[in-house]
């Protein structure tokens, strides 16, 4: 059985790197909001809501128009569009409403689904365009690294590592190995029992 598990660590970052991450989060927020505005405009014009393929195809032109969008890893901006499309899916499968525009300081996250490496021995994580980052490594993450999410929480940056590993499940085909304790009281343990023969 495949098991996915999350491990969270505080990141040891210098101010310059923290400022870089804040800019990256701002780029992600801009791409999300711009794509959502484009979807609303298309829907208001009576056209079909653009999906991920259409939104992703617009990214190169956006980077030309706004060169600072080239600073963060491209996958982080693509993930923002995937998150937007997933938010629309939740609208139709649950009680959530339509996606809303993101505000600065609200759920500041950045997801990196690939090109990340975790070093359990040194307590570090390597991130695209950021390099090796030291962690407050309280315990080792177990399993193969699948994706990384960065977020600002209470004034510090947290990295969440999602891993995957195979977990063996033991099957019991009979009750032979199962022991049950019903809390039975024997005669000798019964209150008031004095032992000996009846006379």
C-alpha positions in Angstrom: 0.0 0.0 0.0 1.3 3.5 -0.9 1.4 5.9 1.9 1.8 9.7 1.5 3.0 11.7 4.5 3.8 15.3 5.2 6.8 16.6 7.2 7.1 20.3 8.1 10.3 22.2 9.1 11.1 25.8 9.7 13.6 27.2 7.2 16.9 28.9 8.1 16.9 31.8 5.7 18.9 35.0 5.5 16.9 38.3 4.9 17.9 38.3 1.2 16.5 34.9 0.6 13.3 35.8 2.5 12.8 38.8 0.3 13.2 36.6 -2.7 10.6 34.2 -1.6 8.2 37.1 -0.9 8.6 38.3 -4.4 8.0 34.8 -5.7 4.8 34.5 -3.7 3.8 37.9 -5.1 4.3 36.6 -8.7 2.3 33.5 -8.0 -0.6 35.7 -6.6 -0.4 38.0 -9.6 -0.7 35.0 -12.1 -3.6 33.5 -10.1 -5.5 36.8 -10.0 -4.8 37.7 -13.7 -6.0 34.2 -14.8 -9.1 34.5 -12.7 -9.9 37.9 -14.1 -9.4 36.5 -17.7 -11.8 33.6 -16.9 -14.5 36.0 -15.6 -14.1 38.2 -18.6 -14.5 35.3 -21.0 -17.5 34.0 -19.1 -19.1 37.5 -19.0 -18.7 37.6 -22.8 -20.7 34.4 -23.1 -17.7 32.2 -23.9 -16.6 29.0 -22.2 -14.4 29.4 -19.1 -10.8 28.8 -20.2 -9.1 25.8 -18.7 -5.6 25.0 -17.6 -4.2 24.4 -21.1 -5.4 27.9 -22.3 -4.2 29.6 -19.2 -0.8 28.0 -19.3 -0.4 28.9 -23.0 -0.8 32.6 -22.0 2.1 32.5 -19.5 4.9 33.2 -22.0 3.2 36.4 -23.2 2.6 37.5 -19.6 6.3 37.1 -18.9 7.2 39.3 -21.9 4.7 41.9 -20.6 5.9 41.6 -17.0 9.6 40.5 -17.1 9.7 40.1 -13.3 7.5 37.0 -13.7 10.6 35.1 -15.0 12.2 35.3 -11.5 10.4 32.4 -9.7 10.6 28.8 -11.0 8.1 28.4 -13.9 6.6 25.4 -12.2 5.4 27.6 -9.3 3.4 29.8 -11.7 2.0 26.7 -13.5 1.0 25.3 -10.2 -0.9 28.5 -9.4 -3.0 27.9 -12.6 -3.6 24.3 -11.6 -4.7 25.4 -8.1 -7.2 27.9 -9.8 -8.7 25.1 -12.0 -8.9 22.8 -8.9 -10.8 25.6 -7.1 -13.4 25.7 -9.9 -13.7 21.9 -9.7 -14.5 22.2 -5.9 -17.2 24.7 -6.7 -19.2 22.0 -8.5 -18.3 19.1 -6.3 -18.8 20.7 -2.9 -20.4 23.7 -1.2 -17.5 26.0 -2.0 -18.3 29.1 -4.1 -16.4 30.4 -7.1 -12.6 31.1 -6.7 -11.8 34.5 -5.2 -9.0 36.9 -5.9 -6.1 36.5 -3.6 -5.0 39.3 -1.3 -1.5 40.0 0.0 -0.8 38.3 3.2 -3.6 35.7 2.8 -2.4 32.1 2.5 1.0 33.0 1.1 2.2 29.7 -0.4 4.4 28.5 -3.1 4.2 24.9 -4.4 7.1 23.2 -6.2 6.2 19.7 -7.6 9.5 18.8 -9.1 13.3 19.4 -9.1 13.6 19.5 -5.3 15.9 17.3 -3.3 15.9 16.5 0.4 19.1 15.6 2.3 18.1 13.8 5.5 21.7 13.4 6.7 22.5 17.2 6.5 19.0 18.4 7.3 18.7 20.5 4.1 16.4 20.8 1.1 17.5 22.0 -2.4 15.0 24.1 -4.3 15.1 25.3 -7.9 16.4 28.9 -8.3 17.0 29.1 -4.5 19.6 26.5 -3.8 20.3 24.5 -0.7 18.4 25.7 2.4 19.1 24.5 6.0 16.2 23.3 8.0 15.4 23.2 11.7 15.6 19.4 11.4 13.9 17.9 14.4 13.3 14.5 12.6 14.0 12.8 9.3 11.4 12.7 6.6 10.6 9.1 5.5 10.0 8.1 1.9 10.5 9.4 -1.6 10.1 13.2 -1.9 7.1 14.0 -4.2 6.6 17.8 -3.8 7.4 20.8 -1.7 5.2 23.6 -0.4 6.6 26.8 1.1 4.5 29.1 3.2 4.8 32.1 5.5 3.5 31.3 8.9 3.7 33.7 11.9 6.6 35.6 10.4 8.7 32.6 9.4 9.0 30.4 6.4 7.9 26.8 6.7 8.7 24.1 4.2 6.3 21.1 3.9 7.7 18.0 2.3 5.3 15.4 1.0 6.8 11.9 0.7 5.6 8.6 -0.6 6.5 5.1 0.5 5.3 1.5 0.4 3.8 0.3 3.6 3.3 -3.5 4.1 -0.2 -4.5 5.4 -0.4 -7.8 7.2 -3.5 -9.8 6.5 -5.2 -12.1 9.0 -7.3 -14.8 7.5 -8.6 -16.3 10.7 -9.2 -15.4 14.3 -6.5 -17.8 15.5 -4.1 -15.0 16.2 -6.6 -12.7 17.9 -6.8 -12.7 21.7 -9.9 -11.2 23.4 -10.1 -10.2 27.1 -13.7 -9.9 28.3 -12.6 -9.0 31.8 -14.0 -12.3 33.3 -13.9 -12.7 37.1 -13.0 -16.1 38.4 -14.6 -17.6 41.4 -11.4 -17.1 43.5 -11.3 -13.4 42.6 -15.0 -12.9 43.4 -15.6 -10.5 46.4 -16.5 -12.4 49.5 -14.9 -15.7 48.5 -13.0 -17.2 51.5 -11.8 -20.5 49.9 -11.6 -23.9 51.6 -14.1 -26.7 51.7 -17.8 -26.4 52.5 -18.8 -27.7 55.9 
